[in-house]
């Protein structure tokens, strides 16, 4: 799997944490194929699964700690998750914040899935691997996710968490006392069948101090725009989708993409059809993803966006947008 789909910012945080522990970073950066500038870069870039596994395996080997994920997750507060974290911060209550986290988890950590199960008395937050990954990387990613969720939850709900339980699918011997210190008010159960947090359902209605419906709705729209454009590992359709998204405007033609891949247009069309995708549909999908990004940014008029995307006028763009998104560009922007 060579697609770069994992947000790099969390692994920059891991590298910084390793440097604070006195480790030299030239070797892990070389294993990742990155330079020293990567550590301090502000780019919203992505890593491949192979890069993540190389870094995590090196980090565990050098530190002798399989609990690195707990330490890393404890550093990742809401602001570390960009606009998805801001949406959770502005949610009306704790339950809505968790539902937002579930919906936009691919923006935060696409190596894991969040599943929020709400029941009358006790609700669950399940954390599952979304890709096949080896150990110790799997543990580090799962631990990072659960520790970060807990840190965010403690910020949103500052009362004691004695009624919350954490079920961890690894042995207690894989963690040191300091790694679990943040969970001091939570009942922890090791070697569980799955990774989950159990929460009294009544806590989900706890109102959040920074709740703001307008800011929340705006953040959700921005997250939706980002979701439509994030890279995902996949087949030929996904490869071409990323080529379109990364090719700039005007979008590259099928002929140009075929030339760069040393195949015919007919071959690319056939490969797309084998995956149930038509070229015209793929181009429209990418145009609508870009349109949502431009509308969320709020800098250009709808006419300017239409022309930027290659439509003759705003009316043609608006019709295409409504067919694809179920509402007009101006309604979506509100």
Backbone torsions as a table, in degrees:
resi	resn	phi	psi	omega
1	UNK	NA	108.2	-174.3
2	UNK	-105.1	-2.8	-179.4
3	UNK	-68.0	131.2	175.0
4	UNK	-84.4	104.4	-174.4
5	UNK	-131.3	0.2	-175.0
6	UNK	-103.1	120.8	-179.1
7	UNK	-53.6	129.4	-174.8
8	UNK	-75.6	-20.0	-170.9
9	UNK	-60.6	-32.6	-178.5
10	UNK	-72.3	-29.2	-178.7
11	UNK	-86.8	-20.3	165.5
12	UNK	-65.0	-41.7	178.0
13	UNK	-61.3	-37.9	177.2
14	UNK	-65.3	-43.8	178.9
15	UNK	-62.1	-41.5	178.3
16	UNK	-63.4	-40.7	178.0
17	UNK	-63.0	-40.5	178.4
18	UNK	-66.2	-39.6	178.3
19	UNK	-64.2	-37.5	177.2
20	UNK	-64.4	-24.8	177.0
21	UNK	-85.3	4.7	174.9
22	UNK	91.6	11.6	-178.5
23	UNK	-89.6	142.4	175.9
24	UNK	-81.7	134.1	-170.6
25	UNK	-96.9	-0.8	-176.5
26	UNK	-61.8	-39.2	-177.8
27	UNK	-68.0	-50.7	179.5
28	UNK	-63.6	-34.6	177.8
29	UNK	-64.5	-38.6	177.4
30	UNK	-65.2	-40.8	178.2
31	UNK	-62.0	-32.9	179.9
32	UNK	-84.2	-12.5	-175.5
33	UNK	75.7	28.6	-178.6
34	UNK	-116.6	163.1	177.4
35	UNK	-102.5	174.8	-179.0
36	UNK	-61.0	-28.8	-179.1
37	UNK	-64.3	-21.9	-179.3
38	UNK	-58.4	-37.1	-173.1
39	UNK	-63.3	-37.9	-175.7
40	UNK	-105.0	3.3	-178.4
41	UNK	-64.4	146.4	176.9
42	UNK	-101.6	9.6	-178.4
43	UNK	-67.1	147.4	172.0
44	UNK	-92.6	70.2	-176.1
45	UNK	-105.5	-177.9	-172.2
46	UNK	-132.9	156.9	177.2
47	UNK	-117.1	156.6	172.7
48	UNK	-83.4	164.6	176.9
49	UNK	-61.7	-38.0	179.5
50	UNK	-62.5	-38.9	178.4
51	UNK	-65.4	-43.4	-179.9
52	UNK	-63.5	-45.4	-179.2
53	UNK	-63.6	-39.1	179.4
54	UNK	-63.1	-42.8	-179.8
55	UNK	-67.0	-48.7	-175.8
56	UNK	-65.3	-42.9	179.3
57	UNK	-61.9	-41.8	177.5
58	UNK	-63.8	-43.7	-177.3
59	UNK	-62.7	-43.6	179.9
60	UNK	-66.7	-40.7	180.0
61	UNK	-64.2	-43.6	-176.4
62	UNK	-73.4	-35.3	-178.6
63	UNK	-89.7	-20.3	-175.5
64	UNK	70.0	16.5	-176.2
65	UNK	-118.0	124.4	172.8
66	UNK	-90.2	2.6	-177.5
67	UNK	-100.3	15.0	-176.3
68	UNK	-57.9	-32.9	-179.3
69	UNK	-61.2	-37.4	178.4
70	UNK	-64.0	-41.1	178.8
71	UNK	-67.0	-41.7	-179.4
72	UNK	-67.6	-46.2	-179.4
73	UNK	-60.7	-33.1	179.3
74	UNK	-65.3	-18.4	179.1
75	UNK	-88.3	-13.6	-170.9
76	UNK	-97.4	89.3	177.0
77	UNK	-84.8	-174.4	-176.1
78	UNK	-58.6	-38.9	-177.2
79	UNK	-66.3	-21.5	179.6
80	UNK	-71.2	-14.1	-174.8
81	UNK	-103.4	15.3	174.0
82	UNK	64.4	-142.4	-173.9
83	UNK	-66.7	-29.3	177.0
84	UNK	-65.8	-39.5	175.8
85	UNK	-65.6	-37.6	179.0
86	UNK	-65.5	-38.1	177.6
87	UNK	-60.9	-43.2	177.1
88	UNK	-63.5	-36.7	-179.7
89	UNK	-65.3	-34.6	-176.6
90	UNK	-91.8	-0.1	-177.3
91	UNK	-63.8	158.8	-176.9
92	UNK	-70.0	-37.0	-177.4
93	UNK	-151.3	176.2	-175.8
94	UNK	-63.1	-37.4	179.3
95	UNK	-63.4	-42.4	178.9
96	UNK	-65.7	-37.3	177.4
97	UNK	-61.9	-40.9	178.6
98	UNK	-67.8	-38.6	178.9
99	UNK	-66.1	-36.2	175.2
100	UNK	-64.9	-42.4	178.5
101	UNK	-60.1	-41.9	178.5
102	UNK	-63.3	-45.8	-175.3
103	UNK	-65.3	-39.6	-173.1
104	UNK	-109.0	21.1	177.4
105	UNK	-55.8	-35.0	177.6
106	UNK	-59.7	-23.5	175.5
107	UNK	-76.0	-28.3	-173.6
108	UNK	-91.3	-59.6	-179.9
109	UNK	-147.0	90.3	-176.2
110	UNK	-69.5	-1.5	176.0
111	UNK	-82.6	-6.5	178.9
112	UNK	-133.0	152.2	171.1
113	UNK	-107.7	141.6	171.5
114	UNK	-107.4	135.4	175.8
115	UNK	-128.4	116.1	179.0
116	UNK	-98.8	116.3	179.2
117	UNK	-109.6	114.1	-178.0
118	UNK	-100.8	127.2	179.7
119	UNK	-128.3	166.0	-175.2
120	UNK	-56.5	-41.2	-174.9
121	UNK	-106.2	-51.2	-176.7
122	UNK	-127.2	132.8	178.3
123	UNK	-111.4	161.4	-174.7
124	UNK	-128.1	144.7	168.8
125	UNK	-116.2	107.4	-179.9
126	UNK	-92.9	139.7	178.9
127	UNK	-123.5	117.2	-173.4
128	UNK	-124.9	145.9	172.2
129	UNK	-65.1	136.4	178.4
130	UNK	-100.3	-8.8	177.4
131	UNK	-134.7	158.7	176.2
132	UNK	-78.0	121.1	-176.0
133	UNK	-142.1	145.5	-176.2
134	UNK	-83.9	165.8	171.2
135	UNK	-85.7	148.3	7.4
136	UNK	-87.5	4.2	-176.5
137	UNK	-60.7	-40.8	-178.3
138	UNK	-58.7	-46.9	179.6
139	UNK	-62.0	-44.0	-178.1
140	UNK	-61.4	-42.5	-179.4
141	UNK	-67.5	-44.7	179.2
142	UNK	-63.5	-44.9	-180.0
143	UNK	-64.0	-40.4	177.9
144	UNK	-59.5	-43.5	-177.4
145	UNK	-65.6	-48.3	-176.9
146	UNK	-69.0	-37.8	178.5
147	UNK	-65.7	-39.4	178.9
148	UNK	-66.7	-42.1	177.4
149	UNK	-60.6	-42.2	179.9
150	UNK	-64.2	-45.3	179.3
151	UNK	-60.1	-43.2	178.8
152	UNK	-65.5	-42.4	179.0
153	UNK	-63.1	-38.8	178.9
154	UNK	-65.2	-32.1	177.2
155	UNK	-71.1	-42.6	-178.2
156	UNK	-74.0	-33.5	179.7
157	UNK	-124.9	90.5	-171.4
158	UNK	-77.1	-1.9	179.1
159	UNK	-74.4	164.1	178.8
160	UNK	-56.9	146.4	-175.5
161	UNK	-109.8	29.7	-176.0
162	UNK	-58.5	-25.8	-177.6
163	UNK	-86.6	1.7	178.8
164	UNK	-96.3	139.5	178.4
165	UNK	-122.5	144.6	176.3
166	UNK	-115.5	126.9	178.2
167	UNK	-109.9	115.2	-172.3
168	UNK	-114.1	129.3	-173.8
169	UNK	-83.7	20.1	179.8
170	UNK	-124.0	161.9	-179.1
171	UNK	-72.3	149.1	179.8
172	UNK	-60.1	-29.2	-177.8
173	UNK	-65.1	-14.1	179.9
174	UNK	-84.6	2.1	-178.3
175	UNK	-128.5	142.5	172.4
176	UNK	-96.4	166.0	-173.8
177	UNK	-60.2	-39.8	-178.7
178	UNK	-64.5	-35.2	-178.6
179	UNK	-64.1	-30.1	-177.6
180	UNK	-98.5	4.2	-175.4
181	UNK	-60.2	-36.0	-178.0
182	UNK	-65.2	-21.4	-178.5
183	UNK	-96.0	26.6	-172.8
184	UNK	-61.3	-26.6	-178.6
185	UNK	-102.6	17.6	-179.1
186	UNK	-119.8	141.6	175.1
187	UNK	-80.2	119.8	-175.9
188	UNK	-107.6	133.3	177.7
189	UNK	-121.1	120.5	-176.4
190	UNK	-93.9	165.8	179.3
191	UNK	53.3	39.5	177.2
192	UNK	-78.1	167.2	-178.7
193	UNK	-75.9	-18.7	-179.2
194	UNK	-156.7	162.8	178.3
195	UNK	-91.4	119.8	179.8
196	UNK	-156.7	155.7	170.4
197	UNK	-110.9	135.2	173.9
198	UNK	-108.3	133.9	-172.4
199	UNK	-132.8	133.0	173.2
200	UNK	-56.0	127.2	-174.1
201	UNK	-58.4	-29.6	-179.6
202	UNK	-62.7	-24.9	178.6
203	UNK	-69.0	-22.8	-177.4
204	UNK	-65.9	-22.8	179.3
205	UNK	-89.4	4.6	-179.4
206	UNK	-63.4	121.7	-178.2
207	UNK	-72.4	138.9	-178.1
208	UNK	-90.4	142.0	-173.4
209	UNK	-64.0	-32.8	-175.6
210	UNK	-103.7	22.7	-179.9
211	UNK	-57.9	132.9	-179.6
212	UNK	-153.0	105.6	-172.9
213	UNK	-61.6	-42.8	-178.7
214	UNK	-64.4	-46.6	179.5
215	UNK	-65.3	-37.6	178.9
216	UNK	-62.3	-48.4	-178.6
217	UNK	-63.7	-38.3	178.9
218	UNK	-65.8	-43.4	179.7
219	UNK	-64.0	-39.3	178.7
220	UNK	-62.8	-41.8	178.2
221	UNK	-63.0	-39.5	177.6
222	UNK	-65.0	-40.6	177.3
223	UNK	-62.4	-40.9	178.8
224	UNK	-61.3	-41.0	178.6
225	UNK	-64.3	-42.1	179.7
226	UNK	-67.8	-36.6	179.8
227	UNK	-61.0	-35.2	-177.3
228	UNK	-73.3	-14.3	-174.6
229	UNK	-116.3	-5.4	-176.7
230	UNK	-70.0	146.6	178.3
231	UNK	-71.0	142.9	176.5
232	UNK	-134.2	141.8	176.2
233	UNK	-65.7	138.7	-178.4
234	UNK	-173.4	-162.6	-176.0
235	UNK	-92.5	-151.5	-176.1
236	UNK	-61.4	-40.5	-180.0
237	UNK	-59.3	-41.2	-179.2
238	UNK	-69.9	-38.0	178.1
239	UNK	-61.0	-45.5	179.9
240	UNK	-69.8	-35.9	176.9
241	UNK	-59.2	-45.4	178.9
242	UNK	-66.8	-35.8	177.7
243	UNK	-63.8	-38.4	177.1
244	UNK	-66.8	-46.2	-178.6
245	UNK	-63.7	-36.0	-177.0
246	UNK	-90.2	-7.8	-174.2
247	UNK	-82.1	-9.0	-179.5
248	UNK	79.0	173.3	179.1
249	UNK	-104.8	142.2	-3.5
250	UNK	-66.2	152.9	-177.6
251	UNK	-61.7	141.4	177.3
252	UNK	-63.3	146.0	179.9
253	UNK	-77.7	164.3	175.7
254	UNK	-62.4	-37.3	177.9
255	UNK	-59.1	-44.6	-179.4
256	UNK	-65.5	-42.9	179.5
257	UNK	-64.8	-37.2	178.1
258	UNK	-65.9	-41.4	179.9
259	UNK	-62.2	-43.7	-178.0
260	UNK	-67.8	-20.1	-179.4
261	UNK	-104.0	2.4	176.2
262	UNK	59.4	41.5	174.3
263	UNK	-135.0	171.8	178.6
264	UNK	-87.4	160.5	174.3
265	UNK	-59.9	-39.5	-179.2
266	UNK	-59.6	-39.9	178.8
267	UNK	-63.3	-44.7	179.8
268	UNK	-63.7	-42.4	178.7
269	UNK	-61.5	-42.1	-179.8
270	UNK	-64.4	-41.4	179.3
271	UNK	-64.4	-38.6	177.3
272	UNK	-64.8	-45.5	-179.5
273	UNK	-62.5	-32.1	176.3
274	UNK	-63.2	-24.6	176.9
275	UNK	-99.3	9.1	177.6
276	UNK	76.0	25.6	-175.6
277	UNK	-124.2	135.6	173.7
278	UNK	-101.2	145.0	-177.3
279	UNK	-56.5	-46.5	-178.5
280	UNK	-60.9	-39.7	178.4
281	UNK	-65.1	-38.7	179.8
282	UNK	-64.9	-42.9	178.9
283	UNK	-62.8	-43.5	178.4
284	UNK	-62.3	-42.2	178.9
285	UNK	-59.3	-43.7	179.9
286	UNK	-67.1	-41.9	178.2
287	UNK	-60.1	-41.3	-179.4
288	UNK	-70.1	-34.5	176.3
289	UNK	-64.1	-43.6	177.9
290	UNK	-67.0	-39.1	178.8
291	UNK	-59.5	-43.4	179.2
292	UNK	-63.7	-38.6	176.2
293	UNK	-62.6	-44.9	-178.8
294	UNK	-66.1	-40.3	178.7
295	UNK	-65.4	-40.3	179.5
296	UNK	-65.4	-34.9	179.4
297	UNK	-65.7	-32.5	173.9
298	UNK	75.1	13.2	-175.2
299	UNK	-91.1	-29.7	-174.1
300	UNK	-110.2	153.6	174.0
301	UNK	-72.6	163.1	179.2
302	UNK	-63.4	-37.4	177.0
303	UNK	-62.9	-43.3	179.4
304	UNK	-63.1	-39.7	178.3
305	UNK	-65.1	-42.2	179.0
306	UNK	-58.0	-48.9	-179.5
307	UNK	-66.0	-37.3	179.9
308	UNK	-61.6	-34.0	-177.7
309	UNK	-89.5	1.5	174.8
310	UNK	95.1	9.3	175.8
311	UNK	-83.7	150.1	-177.5
312	UNK	-69.2	-32.6	-180.0
313	UNK	-157.5	173.5	-176.6
314	UNK	-68.7	-27.2	-178.8
315	UNK	-66.7	-45.4	177.9
316	UNK	-62.6	-40.9	177.9
317	UNK	-62.5	-45.0	-177.7
318	UNK	-62.4	-39.5	178.6
319	UNK	-64.6	-44.1	179.0
320	UNK	-63.9	-41.2	-179.3
321	UNK	-64.6	-42.6	-179.5
322	UNK	-64.7	-40.8	178.3
323	UNK	-61.5	-39.3	-175.2
324	UNK	-82.3	-39.3	-170.5
325	UNK	-108.3	-10.1	178.0
326	UNK	81.1	7.5	177.5
327	UNK	-157.7	166.1	-179.6
328	UNK	-76.8	160.3	176.1
329	UNK	-56.8	-40.0	-178.8
330	UNK	-68.2	-37.5	176.5
331	UNK	-65.1	-41.8	-179.2
332	UNK	-64.2	-36.7	-176.7
333	UNK	-71.8	-26.4	-176.1
334	UNK	-64.3	NA	NA
